[in-house]
Amino acid sequence: MYNDEENLYHYTYRKDGSEAGQTDHASVEEQLHQYQSGAHESVQEMKIVKKNRVGMKLTALALSCALVGGAVGGGVVWAVGGGSDGSDTSVNVSNRPVTQVAIKSVDGKSAMTDAEVYASNVNSVVSINVTGTSGTNFFGQAVQTASAGSGFVLTKDGYIVTNYHVVKDADTVKATMYNGDTYDAKFIGGDEDYDIAVIKVDAAELPAVTLGDSDKLNVGDHVLAVGNPLGELTFSMSGGMVSSVNRAINVSGTPFNMIQTDASINPGNSGGPLFNQYGEVMGIVSAKYSSYSSSESVEGLGFAIPINDVVAMIEDIMTNGYVTNKPYLGITGGTMSEAMAAQYRYNVKSGVFVYSVEEGGAAAKAGLKMGDVITKVDDHQIATMEDLTAVKKQYSAGDTATVTIYRENKETTVELTWDAVPANQKSEDETQQQIQQTPDNGQSGGSYGTPFDDLFRYFYGGSYNGSSAKNAA
């Protein structure tokens, strides 16, 4: 137990907590005689250790010699003391010098150690801090919000790549470099469907990353993530391997093609780089999707957007502020359900139901009409609106495709040339609408309706309950 005496802590083996004072050898021998006579608990036999001042001097001399000549033999030996039986108690301490990590040039040919990858790239990683507003409080005052993420320097003149969800709806964005320099960043543009964004700081000669070829990644390859986990553990590195390539996941109705890794990825890592063993950027870490499933938490499961999938879009955003060649169909559609099929007397129970067609758009030019159900694009089966969104990502504006539709109880095909997303519609999600509307502006308990109800009643002899969502595509 510990005793507190004048703010000092002393340890004693005595059960009553008392400490042993100075004891002569006779009293010790007397106690030993009592122990040996059996009037005691079973303990290990004690030996009397006499002070040996000569031995203490020799020990001090040996310690001094060990410290001075510790380089011999590759370490330092701390001699604690020696017993009368000749035993030696010592601690071996290594004197290995600190390893100097070289900052290497990333050439895609020379493999690096993890420490070298970090040293060669950490100055290109940025910590991103964002402020914004989110609604109002009870008193009608705007609620201030703050969040943090990561990013990486793409060009020497200050273009920085991050996730769209990191800087979406931000009032202010600040980017902090590894050396502590902080810049006000300007939002250049982004795309929510691909979760990419570009910001810009007013600086020159910044250290930029080197992009790699994410198509060359294999399951089992070593990868490293550098970022700002939890918004405060800045410039942390975690490592692991590629668990899967081309992993298709669906997040809130939006499909994503991802690199899956078991490197530790947490909130705040979003937007940071995922490096390979050559120090090249293979992907954009997206912590938002590391727990995309219904589980509250996951382990050994992180995702990154393959750099090959978005590099052309990033360049497009840098030039135009948005993705100009993003394909656009020009319809408002929703997932077909069995209830809708029964209501409209359709023989098809899945696909994308066309609620409206934009005049002069790609769908209109191809001959699509309201009431059509899209079931296939080229060889890709379309069962839901999410399927159509995923398939669209495989095309660019100007590409052609064969679209299979259900119309008037039979299947037919049309040839379609994809349009480009209009400049005022930078993200498909920004134009999402709910077909379900407020009943009579909330004034009475009227029924839910849609602008298409009368047409549906006319064509199909039934009413529509408005329970599905419609999306622009």
N, C-alpha and C positions, 0 to 999 in steps of 0.2 A: 504494500500500500504506500501511498504518498503522504508525507507530512509537510505542512506549510509552516515554515519557521523563518520569520523575517523575510517573507516573500521568496524563500528558496525552497526548492523541492528536493527531498532526500528519500531514498528508497531503503526500506528495511524488510528483512524476511521474517521479523518477529510478528507473531500473531496479534499481540496486544498493541502493536504500533510503536513501541518504544525503540530507541536506538541504543546501540552498544557504545559504551564509553571506552576509555582506556582500560585494558585488562592485562594483568600480569600473567606470566606463563603458568604460575601455580594454580590460579583460578581456572585457567583453561584446562589444565590437566585434571583438576578436580571435577570439572564438568564432564570431561571425557570419561573419567572413571565412573561417574553416575550413569552416563549413557551405556557404557559397556556392561554395567551391572544389571541392566534391563529396566531401570526405572525411567523409561522414555519411550516415545513412539519410534517406530522403525524408520531410521534415516540412514543415509549413506555415511560411511566412516569419514571423519574429517581429518585432514592433515594440517599440522602446524607449519605455517610458512614464515620463516624468519627473514627479516629485512637483510638484504645483502647489498650494501652500498657499493661495493666493488662491482657487483653485477650490474647495478643501475648505471654506473659510469660507463661500463663497457657497452650497455645497451644504448645510451645516449651517443657514444662514439660511433657505434654501428649505424645508428639512425642518420647521423650527420654524413657518414661516408656513403650511405645508400642514397641520400638526397643529392650529394655532389656527383657521385658516379653512377646515377640511375640509368644513364643511357646505355651502359653496358648490360647486355642481356635483354634490352628492349622494354624495361619497366622499372618502377620504383618499388622497393620493399620497405614497408613500415614495420619495424620490429617492435611489437607490443611488450614482450617480456619473455622470460624463460623460466621454467620450473626447475626444482632441485633435481628432478629426474632427467634433466637434459633436454626436455621437449622444447620446441621452438614455436612461438605463436607470432605469426606475421601476416600482413595483408599485402598482396601484390597489386600494384596500381600501374596501369599502362601510361606511358608518356607519349603515345602516338600523336604526332602533330595534327592540327586541324586540316582537313582536306579542303583544298582550294578548288571550287567548282568552276570550270571554264565556261564562259559564255560563247557558245558556238554559233556559227551561221547555219541556218536551216536550209539545206540544199536538197532534201528528199532522198539522199543517198546514204548519209551517215547516221546510223542508229545512235541514240543517246541514252545515257542513264536518266532515271527519273529526275534526279537533281539537276542535270544539265538541261533537260526540257524545261524545267521550272525557271532556272536562271536565264535561259535564252528567250523566254516568252513572258515572264511576269510583268515586265515593263510595258507590254502591249495589252494587258488586261486592265479593265477599268471597273471601278465600283460606281454604280448608278444609284442616285437617291432622287426620289420623285415626291412632289407635293401636289395635292389636288383638292377638290371639293366633292362631297358626296351627299347631295340632298340637304335638308335643313333639319334643325333640332326642334324641340317643343316650342321654342321661342321664335321660330322662324329664321334663325341664324344659320348661315352656311356652315356645314360640318367640314372641318379641315381633315385631310387624310395625308398619310405619309407611307411610302413603301420603298423598298430597295431591291436592286437586282444587279446584274453583271453585264458586261459587254466586252468587246475587243476592238482595237484599232485596226481598221482595214486599210487606210491610206495615211501617208505621212502628213497630209494637210488637214487631218482631223475628222474624217468620216468614221463613225463607230457603228458597229452592228450589235443589235440586241433583239430580244423578243418583243413582239407587238404588245403583249399583255403587260409588259413591264412599264411602258411609257404611254399606254393608252389613256386618253383623257387627262393627261398631266397638265398642271398649270406651270410648274417649273421642273426642269431636269438639270441635275448637276452630275458631272462625271469627274471622278477622282482617280488620279494616276497612282502607281505604286510609290513614287517619290513624294507623294503628298500634294502635288499640284492639283487644284480643283478648278474646273471650267464650267461656265454656264453653257448648256447644250441646247441647240435648236432642233426641233423635230422636223425632219425632212419628209418622211413619209413611211408607210408600212402597209402590210396586208394581213388582215386578221385571219383569213382562211389558211395562210401558211405560217402565221405567228412570227413574222419577221418585221423588223423596223430598222430605220437608219436615222441616227442623230448626228449632229455636226458641232464641233467645237472650234473656236478660233485659235488655232495653234499651227505650228510648223515644225517639220522634222521630228514628228512623233515616231516612235518605234512601231512598225506595222507587223502584223502576223504574216505568215506564209500559208496560203490555202493549199490543201492536198486534194487527192482524188478519193472521195468517199466510196466510190464503186469498187475500190481495191481492198476495202476492209473485209476481213474474214472473221467468222466466229472464233473466239479464242485469242484474237489480237489484243495486245496490251494498249489501254487508253488511259488518259489522264484528264481530269476536269479541274480547271482553276477558276475560282470565283469568290463570291461574297455570301457564303451560307449564313442564313438567319439574319442577314442585313448588318452584321457586326463583326463576324469572323472573317475580316477582309483578306483577300489574296491567299485563301486556303487552297491546297491541292489535295485531291483524292484520286485514288487509282483503282483500276480493276481491269476487266476484260470485256470484250464485245460478247454479249450474251445472245444477240440475234441481229441480223441485218434485214432490212426491208420489212420490219415489223409493222403490220397494219393495225392501228388502233383507232377507236372512235371516241371522241371526246365531245360531249354535249351536242351530238349530231354532226360534228365535223370530223371527217376521216383524216388521218395523218399517217404518213410513211415515216418510220422512225428507226434510228439505231438504238438498240436496247443494250444497256450496260449494267454491271453490278457495282460500278464506282458509286461512292456515296454522293447523292445529289439531294439537296434540300432547298426549301424556299430561300430565295436570295441568290442561288446559283443560276437562275433563269437568265438566259442571254449570254452566258459565258461560253468560252471555247472548249471543245473536246479535242484534245491532241492525240496523235499517234506517237509511236516510239521514235519517230524522226522529227518530232516537233512541229508537224503540220496540223492545221486545223481540219478536222474531219467532220465536225458538226457543231451545231449551236445547241447548247444544253437547254433543255426545257423542263424545269422542275415542276411546272404546272401539271405535267402529265405523269410525274413519277408516282402519283397516287390517284390515277384517273378512275380506278375501279371503285366499286361500292365500299371497299374496305377503307377504314379510317387511316390506316398507316400500312406501309409496305417496307420490306427490307430487301436489299440487293436488287432493286428494280428502279432504273433510271432511264431516261430517254433523251435523245438528241436528234435534231433535224439534220439529215444528211446535207452537207454543204453543196453537193452537186445538184440537189433538187432546187436550191434557191439562189445560187450565185448569179444567174442571169436576171432574176427578179430583183436582187439587191442592186445590181448595176442599173436596172431600169428605174428603180426608186431614186437612186442617186441622180439620175438624169432628169426624170420627169415628175418625181414626187409620188408616183404610184406605179403599179404594174400595168403597162399599156397593152401587152399582148395576152392578157388573161382572157380565156375564152368566155363567151357570153352567148346564151341560147335565146334569150328574149321571151321568156314565158314566166308566168306565175303558176307554180305547181305545188302539189302536196302528195304525201304518201297515200296510195290507194289502200283501202281496208275492205274486209269482208262485209262490214256493215254498209259501206258505200256501194259495194257491188250489188248487195241485195236491194238497196234503196233505188239504185239507178237501173237495176235489172241487167247488170253486166255479167258476162261469163268469166271475166278476169278478176282476180282477187288481190293482185299485187301489181306494183308499178308506180309510176308518177302520173297522177291525174292533172291534166292541164286545165287550170281555171280561167286563164286568159292568155292571149298572145299579143305581144307588142307589135304595133303596125310598123312595117318596114324592117323588122328584126330578122335574125337568122331563122327562127322557127317559122315566122310568117312567110318568108321567102321559100322555105322548104315545103310549105303547105300544111303545117300543123294547125289544128283548130281547137277551140274550146271543147272540152269533153273527151278529147283523145287521151289515151293512157300509154305512156312510153314504157315499153317493156325490155328494150335492148338498145344499146349503142355499140355498133360494130359487133364484136363477139362478147361484149360485157352484159351480163344479165342485170336488169334494173328492177329491183323489188321495192325500194324505198327512195325517198328524196335524198337520203344520205348516200345511197349508191350512185345516184346521178352526180352529186357533188364530187364524189371521189373519182368518178370516171372523167369528169371535166378536167381534172388536174393533169390528165395525161395528154391533153391537147393544148394547142396555142391558137390564138386568133388567126384565121386564114386556113386552118386545117379543115379537112372534110371528113365526114363520117356517115355511115348508113344507120338510120334510126328506125327501129321497129316499133310500130304503134298498134294499139287496139282501137278499132273504130267500127261502129255499126256491126258488132258481133263477128268481126273478122280481123285478122292481122294483115297489115300492109307495111311497106317500107318506103322511106323517103330519103333522098340525099340532102345532107345539110352541111353548110359551110359555117364554121363558128365565127361569130362576130367578136370584136374586142369589147371589154367592159367599158362603158361610158366613163368619161373623166369625172363626172359628178357621182359616180357609184364605185368608189374605190374598194369597197369590201361588200361581198354578198350579204354578210350578216347585218350590215347597216340598213338594208332594205327589207329585212324580215318584217312581216306583218302577221297579225293573227286574224284569221277569218272570223273568229268569234268576236262580236262587237257588244258594246254596252246596250242592254235592253232599254229602249226609249229614254236614253240618257239618264237612266237610273230613276226616272220619275214614276214609273209604274212597273208592275211585274210582267212586262211583255215578254215575248219570245225572242230568242236570239235569231238573227237573220244575217243574210249576206246579200251583196248586190246581184248575185247570180240565182237567187231563189226562184224568181219568176221564170227565168229561162229553164232551170232544171224542172220546174213543174210542167212547163210547156212541152219540153222534149221527152221527159221521162215519167211524167204523171205522178210525181211524188214530191215530198218536201225534204229539205236538207237541214239537218240540225246544227250545222256549223261547228262541229266538234274538232275538226282537223285544222292544222296550221298550213298556211301557204307561204311559199318562199319564192323570191325572184331567182331566176337561173339564167 
